Amino acid sequence: MQLSFDFDVPDKKTMTQGKLFQEWINGEELKNLEKLVNQFLPRVEFDSYREGMFEKNLSWVVSAICRYLNCAAKDKSIQVTKDFDYLTTFVKYGVNSKIACHLVRLGIPRIDAVKIGSLYRKKFSVIEFDEVEFPGFESDFSETLKLLNVLTHHDLKVMKIGKDTVKLITDIRTNFGKKIVDGKPEFPPFEFDPTYDNE
């Protein structure tokens, strides 16, 4: 007896769409994503495609799937990590980490947010949290603010973060550093000049 496996080889359009989705989540530049879209939809206007496909339709589908899986897990008394709730925002914002999601929500451009999120994973792979409770939105947001606090001039230069984003980071630190903890500002001032030349 001979076994036969009849696998369909994905066509070029399917493979390009898969690559497009992967590149979107990894923070690829929009001009490069537009080239991918033009390979299978040469007459489409990219911005409306991106908004409709990723920011609305696909993120809605992922959200529905996540809600269903969360309900199914709850019915079976399976505890699901809070990270699962971020899948929708990964798709919507075109980023690949919780830190990058929060950075985009704070106004950081997605390409820079992905770079900063990647730096966070490299430098700070261990996060301490209360073992009784999964980390949630507030602690993730707090980690994002802490990361912005420890970014150095060297980090930003290596990641090729532009002046506009550096200024925005400075503004975020100022706005969220107004709380006083033990008589000191929650976030000390940046150690570098936010108007440095990135060239």
C-alpha positions, 0 to 999 in steps of 0.5 A: 500500500502506498500513501499519497499526500496531496498538498496544494503548493501555495500560489504566488499571491498567497505566499506574497500575502503571507509575507505582507502580513509577516512584514506588517507585524514586524514593522516593515516600512510602508513603502516596502509593504506597498511594493508587496501589495502591488505584486498581487493588487497592482491597481489598489490604493495602498493606504486604503488597502492597509487601513481596510485589511489590517487596521479594520478587517483582519484585526476584527477577525483576530479579535473575534477568534481571541474572544472565542478562544478566551471563552472556550478556555474559561469554560474548560477552566484553563487560565490564558495569559493576558498576552493573548489579548494583545494579538488584535493590537499587533495586527491593528498597529503592525507591531510585534510586541506589547511594548511596541503596542503601547509606544504606538498608542503613545504616538511613536511611529510604528517602525520606531516602536518596533525597534524600541520594542526589540531593544527591550526584548534584548536588554530586559528579557526578565520582568518581575511580577507578582506570581499570583497575578498575570501581568496586565495592561497597567503593568505593561504600560508601566514597563513601557514608560520604564523603558523610555526612561532608560533609553540612552543616546547611544541606544537611539543612535544605534536604532537610527531613531529620528529627531521627531521621535526623540522629541516625542519620547522626551514629551512622553517622559515629561507628561508621565513623569509629573507624579512625585515618588519619595520627593523625586520625579518619577522619571528623571530628565533624559541624559542626552540632548533630544535635538542630537544629529542622527546622521 
